[in-house]
């Protein structure tokens, strides 16, 4: 960053954040993409209901893991004093948060795009017609659940990073947030499995459960973002070192 202002405002760092997240968080991006793609292709090879029903349920889990690069950049920048430097140039904390959030959602899009593209292409190449309920499932559940869960993981991780002292390994935000981020899709999956064991689950019932879960998580994310200016003063983003 050259320190100059554009039309009286700090320059956008979104492009830089995306490139840094793809580099520093490449383990998460590669792991999430490879696992989601292999799973998608493997289920596509079986054909039938295994592909159309399982893939929409499982992709959000790997998508969230693949989007962790943005949070890794934020965590490293806070520990190294980069956030303090950026704020000195006039970039507000809310803008830093939004850059990381948007970066996480972009990385998620990469994971989902590759996995869905590979699975659907392989499925169609084997001569199977794409089930109509698969498209509905992906549009009504997979995509919204993935984006809501990724936003939840990124936002909760940034708050955790700024409100706590740094920890190593699994005790650090970047170590535990992937596990927390997959809670919404995993909890939804468990509820569906438990209800399905009773023989009472229906498509409409599933979407009602999923919609309630996604709405609750989305509200939580919006509330946290709205409290950024109040809870996260500039001193919270200074390096703890």
N, C-alpha and C positions, 0 to 999 in steps of 0.2 A: 504494500500500500504506500502511495507516495505522499499521503498526508494532505492532498488537495481536496477541496470540496467541490461537488458537482451541483450547480444551481443552489448553493448555500447549504447543501446536505452532504453527509458523508457518502462516499462511493459504496455501491453494493458489493458485498463480499460473498454473495450466494454462489457464484461460479467458482470462486476459490475454495469455499467450504466444500462444495461438491467434489472437486478434484482431490482435495486433501482427505475427505472421508472415503473416497474410493480407494485411496492408497493406504492410509493408516488402518482402515477397517476392511482391508481386502480379505482377511481371513473370514470374517463374518459374511461378507458378500459372496465369496467363492463357496463357502460351506453351505450357506442357505440356498444358493442357486443350484449347486451340484446335487444336493440332497433332494430338493424339490423336483428337479428335472429328472433324476433317476427314478424317483418314486412315480412321477407322472408317466414316464415311458413304461415302467414295469407294469403299472396298472392298465395302461393302454394296451399292452400286449395280451392281457387276459381277456379284454373285451367285455361287453355287457355291463351289468350293474356295478361291478367292482370299480370301473373307471368313472362312471357318471355320478356315483354317490360318494365314493371315498375321496377322490381328488378335491372336490370343493371343500370338504371338511378339513383336510390336512394341510392344504397350501398356506392358509394364514399362519400356521405355526412356523413353518420354515421362512415365510416372508418376513416375519417380525425379526427373526434371527439375522437375516441378511441385511436388515436396515440399521444395524447397530453402529455403522461407521460414523454417522453424524454425532452420536453421543460420545464416541471415542474422541473425536476432534474436540468437542466441548470440554470433556474431562481433562484431556491433556493441556488444553489452552489455559484452563483455570489453574492447574498445578504449576505451569511454567510462567504464569504471569502475562500471557498473551492477551487475555480478556482485559486486564488492567490497561495494557498498552492501547487496545482498540477503543476503550472507553475514553481514554485521554484524547483521542482524535474526534470525539463527539458522537460515537456510535452508541445508542442507548441499549440497555440490557434487553429490552423487549425485542429489538431488531436482531440481537445475537441469538435469542431464543428462537425466533421465527426462522432464521437462516438454518439452524440445526434441524428444526422441525420439517422444513421444506426439503432439506437434504435427505432426511430419513425417509420421507415419502417417495422421493425420487428413486432411492436405492431399492425400496420395496417394489416399485413399479418395474424395475429391471428384473428382479427375481421372479415376479409373477409373470411378466411378459415372456421371459425365456422358458419357464416351466410350462406354462399353459400352451405356448406356441409349439414346443417340442411334443408335449403329450397329445394335443389335438391333432397335430400333423401326423404323428405316428399312428394314432387311432384311425384317422381317415385313410391313411395309406394302406392299412390292412383291410380296407373295404367295409368298415363298419360305418353306418350312418350315425351322425352325431345326434344323440337324444335331445329332444326339445327341453326336457326337464334339466339337462346339464347346463344349458345356457341360462335358464332361469335361476338355477342354484348358484351359478358363478356370479351373475349380476346382482342377485338379491342377498347373497350371503358372503361368498368368498371375497369379493372386492371390498364391500363396506366393512366387513369384519377385519380384513387385513389392514386397511388404512386406519381404522379406529384403534386397533391394537398397537400399530406402529406409532401412532401419535401419542397413545397412552404411555408406551415404553419410553419414547424420547422425552416427553414432558416430565414424567415422574423421575426419570434418570437425571435430568438437568436440575430439578429441584433438590433431589437427593445430593447431587454433587456440590451444590452451592450451600446447602444447609448443614453439611456434615464435614467432618475431618476426613482427609484421604485415608483409604485403607488399601491393602494389597490383595491381589487374587480374588477369590470368590467373595470376600468381604467388601470389595469395592463396588461402586455403582455399575461399572461396566461388566463386572463379574456376575452380578445377581439380576440386573435389569432384564436380560433376555428371558430368564425364568419368570419374572414378574410380567413381562410383556406378553407372554404366550398364555397367561392365565385366562383371559376372556375366551379365546377359541377352544382351549382345553376344557374349561368349565362348561361351555356350551356343548361340546362333544360328550362330556361325561353325563350331563343331564339328559341328553338325547339317548345315550346308551342305557341309562338307568330306566328312563321312561319307556324306552323301546322294549326292555326286558319284560315289562308288564303287558305288552301287546297293545297299548293304548296310544302310541305315538302316531301322529298323522302329519302330512306335509304342512298343513296350516298350523298345527301345534308347534312344529319345529321352528317355523319362521316367527311365530309369536315369542318363543323363548329367545331366539337369536336377536330379534328386534329389541326386546327388553334389555338384553345384555349389552348390545351395541349402544342403545340410547343412554344407559347408565354410564358406560365408559366415556362416551362422547361428552356428556354433561360434566363429568369429572375433569376431563381435559380442558374444556372451555372455562370452567371455574378456575382451574390452576393458572391458565394463561391470563385470565382477567386479573388475577392477584399478583402478577409478576412485578408490577411497579410498587405494590404495597409491601409484599413480603421479601422481595429480593432487592434490597438497596444495593448501591454500587459497591459498598464495602464487602458485601457477600461474595462478589465475583473476584475479589482480589486474591492473589496467590497466598495460600496458607503457609508457604515456606518463609 
